[in-house]
Amino acid sequence: MKRKIWTVAAIAATVTAMSAGAVSAAGQYDSEVKQLF
């Protein structure tokens, strides 16, 4: 049972890290586009 909790926690952490990376990448892209125009 404990192992399942760790697996879910690991998946949640991975998803959180991926979404955070996507948000920061989008923000960086947005600021670069604003600099061009």
C-alpha positions as CSV (number, residue, x, y, z in Angstrom):
1,M,0.0,0.0,0.0
2,K,2.8,2.4,0.9
3,R,4.5,1.7,-2.4
4,K,1.3,2.9,-4.3
5,I,1.3,6.2,-2.4
6,W,5.0,6.8,-3.4
7,T,4.2,6.0,-7.0
8,V,1.3,8.5,-7.0
9,A,3.5,11.1,-5.3
10,A,6.2,10.6,-7.9
11,I,3.8,10.9,-10.8
12,A,2.3,14.0,-9.2
13,A,5.7,15.6,-8.7
14,T,6.6,14.8,-12.3
15,V,3.4,16.4,-13.6
16,T,3.9,19.4,-11.4
17,A,7.5,19.9,-12.6
18,M,6.4,19.5,-16.3
19,S,3.6,22.0,-16.0
20,A,5.9,24.4,-14.1
21,G,8.5,24.1,-16.9
22,A,5.8,24.6,-19.5
23,V,4.6,27.8,-17.8
24,S,8.0,29.2,-17.4
25,A,8.9,28.4,-21.1
26,A,5.6,30.1,-22.2
27,G,6.4,33.1,-20.1
28,Q,9.9,33.3,-21.5
29,Y,8.6,33.0,-25.1
30,D,6.0,35.6,-24.4
31,S,8.5,38.1,-23.1
32,E,10.8,37.5,-26.1
33,V,7.9,38.1,-28.5
34,K,7.1,41.4,-26.7
35,Q,10.7,42.5,-27.1
36,L,10.6,41.9,-30.9
37,F,7.5,44.0,-31.4
